[in-house]
């Protein structure tokens, strides 16, 4: 069985975009792959974050993973900070990364272009840590959104560089990007990604939103004056985004949805999507509340720590031997 790995930072609240672009894929792939899903809390502190908020977001994230269908019998779910090998290998790989590579990474590049001055060294070097996250487990595939693909490409470059220098050590991973639903856009600015760190509550649907409030957000989503229901990202980004959301949540193809709504108005489409969003969130939150109150999250993370830690330790020992850190056989 091939290995697949991914993770999400516990910063901000999880959105519908996170579900469609990532978590939904994890649940789908867990029957086909050996799955490792981690909560990337080491990455979370590259920016200033409130400890209480980080703790709550982490707890919510674990519960929502399980509520969205991740089965701890099939998927290893763990906290990044519980497996210290991530940070140790992260440093080793930082020393095998080049400044130019890290300067081209989107987050650092965007923030420096805006003239921000409070950029931490962690924000600059975190792609090397992300490479360590992936390479520790010999991940064959990493499901990512389109904007994260470059991080997997960096992990590939570092793995190949390391293997060439020291001998075969790491599996070279492949990014896996879904064609439909890989990137869900803002409801108010459909040319921008739906972000869990956005300031405008109307632009984003959170997985823990009141279901009726979420329905209202769909009803007020920005569209256009063309008044034809068709999938045209360039000229009708708002409608294209709504069609993407509807297709991924229902499993109905975009072409089929477009055909059904031929001759109908945007209000008809929004009503159907809004009803489905309300139903989806109501059911999801019911499962989430049961999980939060059950105490299972702690058990899942402890089991994940033990399993992931064993694999990570074995890989790190191999790396340390390769680079000359291990001088005795132990």
N, C-alpha and C positions, 0 to 999 in steps of 0.2 A: 504494500500500500504506500503510495507517495505521501509526502508530508506537506502540509499547508500551515502557514502561520500568519497571524495579523494581530493588530491591537488598536485600541482607541485611547486617546488621552482623557482622563477624568477632569477636564476643564470645561466649564459651561454645562448646559443641560443637553441631553441627547435629543436629536431632532429626527423628523421623518426622513430627512436626507441621510442621516447616519444609518437608519434602518434600511432604507432602499439601497444605498450605495455600498453598505458593508455588512451589517448584522444579518440581513436576509440571506446574503450569500453564504455566511458562515454556517447557518442552519441547514442550508441546501447541500453544502459540500461535506458535512460531517459524516455522512454515510459512505462517501467515496474516498476520503482521505484521512490520514492521521492528523488530527487538528490540534493546534496549539494557539489559544487565544489569550492574550495578556492585557492587563490594564496598565497602560504606559504612564505610571505615576512619576517615574524619573524624568520623562519628557515634560511632564506638567509643570515642573518648577523652573523651566527655562525662562518663564515670566513670573512676576510676583503673583502669588496666589494665597488666598486666605486658608489657613490650615483646616478650619472647621468646614469650609466649603469643599475643600479637596476631599476630606473624609466622607462627607455626605454624597458628593458626586461619585466617588469610588464605590460606595455601597449601592447607590442607585444603579450604577453601571453593571455591577455583577448581577443584581436582581433582574434588570431589564434584559441582559444577555439570556438568562434562563427563561424569562417570560416570553422572549422572542423565539424560543425553540431550541436553544443550545442544550444539549444533553450531556451532563458531566460524565456519563458512562462512555460517551463517544468523543467528547472534546475535553482537552485539558485546559481549564481556566485558572489563571493565576495572576498574582500581582508581580509586576516587574521588579519592584524593590525587595520582594521576598527571595529573589534568586540573585545573590550578589555577583554571580559570574557575568551578568549583563554589564555592570559598571566596569568590571575588571577587563573584560574583553573589549569593551567600548574604548578604554584608554589605549590598549594595544593597537586597535584599528585606527584610532585617531593618529597614532604615530606612523600609520601606513596610508594616511590620506594626505592629499595635497591642498594647500591653501586655495589654489585656483578652483579646485573641485567644490570645496565648501562655499566659496564666494558665489558660485553659480546656483546654489540651492535657493529655491523660491522664497522661503520665508526671510532669510537673511538679505537676499537681493532686494526684495520689496521694501523691507524696513529701512535699509540704507538708502534706497532711492528716494524715500519719503523724508530723509534727513533725520530720522529718529536717533537719539543719542543715548538712550538707556538700554542698548542692546547688550545682553550678557554674553560671556564667552560660551556659556552653555547653549545658547541659541545658535551660535556659530558652529559648534562642534557636534550638536545632537544628531546630524545625519550619520556620523561615524558610530554613535551609540545605536542608532536604528539598524545599521548594518550588523552590529553585534547581535541585536535582538533576533535578526533573521538567520545569521550564520551559525549561531549557537546550536540550533536544532536541525541543521542541514535541510532547511526548508526548500522543497522543490518549487513551490508556488506561493506567491504572496498576493492575495486579492486586495486591490487598491482602487481608489478613485483616480480619475485621470490626472489630477493635480499632484498625486503622490507617486506617480510612476517613476519620476526622476530619482527618488530615494532608493528604489529597488535597483535602478540602473547603477547607482553609486555602489550599492552593496555588491552587485555583480563585478564591477571594476575592482573593488578592493579584494574580493574573493580570488579573482583571477591573478591579481598582482601578488597576493600572499602565496597562492599555490605555485606560481612561477618562481618565487623567491625561495620558498622553503620546502616545496613538494606538496603533493595533493593533501589538502587539509579540509577545505570547505566545499560543500555542494554549491554550485553557481545557481542562484534562484531565478525564477521567471516571474515577471509581474503578470497578474491576471486581472484584466479590466473588462467588466461587463459592457456590452454594447448599448443596452437600454438600461437607463436608471443608474448609471455609474455616477452621474452628477445631477443632483436635484437643485434647481435654481430658486432664488428668492421669489416670494409671492408678490412683492411690491416692486422689485427691480429684477426682472427675469433674465437679465444679462449677467447677473452676479450669482455666485453660488449661495445656496441656503446654508447659513453658518450658525453654529451654536454660540458664537461669540458676538453675534449681531446686536445692535442697539435697538432696532425697531422690532417690537414684538409681533407686529402684523406681517412681517416678512417671512416668518419662520413658524413651523408647527413643531412643538416639542412633544415627545412621546408621553410626557406626563401633563400635557395641557388638558384643561377641562374639555371633554369631547365636543360639547356644544359650542364652546368658544373656538375650537379648531375648525368646526364646520363653518362658522362665521368668517374665519380667515380665508377659507376657500371661496366663499361667496363674494368676498371683497377683493379677490386677487386681480392684479392688473392684467388686462387683455390688450385689445387694440380696436381700431375702427373698421377693420376689414370685414368683420362679421361673417367669416367663413371658417368652419371647423375643419382644419387641415394641419398636418404636421409640417411646419415650416419654421425651423429654428431661427433663421436669419431675419425673416420678415414678421413672424408671429411668435416670438420667444415665450410669451406668457401662455398662449394656448399650447404650444409644444411642451412646455413644462407640465401643464395640467394633464395633458395626454400621457406623458411619461409616468407621472405619479399614478394615474388611474390604471395604466397598463401593468405596472409592476405590482400594484396591490391586488389586482383582480386576476391577473394571469391572462387577460384578454389582449390580443395583439392591438397595436395602435391602428393598424389598417382596419381592423374589425370595428373598433370604436368610432373611427372617422366615418365608416360606411353607415353605421347605425344612426349617427347624428347628422347625416346629410339633410340639409334643408332646415335644421333646427338651430336655435340660438345659443349663445354662450351661457345664458342663464340655465337652460336645460342641462347642459354639460356640467356646469358647476354644482347644480342640485344633486345630480347623481354622484359626483365625486365627493361632495360634502357629506352625503348620507353614508357613503362607504367609509370615509375617514372617521366619522363619528362612531360607527359600528366597530371599526378596527381598533380604535383607541379604547373604547369601552371594554372590549374583550381583553386587550393587552393589559390594561391597568388592573383588571380583575385578577389576572394571573400574577402580576407584579405585587399586588397587595398581599396575596397569599404567601408568596415567596419571602417578602420582607418580614412578615410576621412569623415565619416558620423557623428561622434560625439556620436555614440550610446554607446560606452564603458563606459563613465562616468555615463550615465543613468542606464545601467545594474548594475554597481557596487553600485550605490546608492540604487537601489531597493533591491539588494542582501544584503547590509548592514542592511537595515531595517528589512527584513524578518529573516535573520540569527541572528541578534542582539536580536530580540524578544524571539526566542527559547533559545538562549544561556543564556540570562538574567534569564529566568525562571529556567533553569537547575542549574545555579550557585547559585541562591537563595536557592534552595533545598539543594545543597551541603553545603552551609554556615550554614544552619540551622542544618544539620546533624552533622557537626563537632563542633558546639557550638559557631560560630561567631555571629549569629543573636540572640541578647538578647531581642529585642522588636519585636512585631508583626507589621512589616511594609514592 
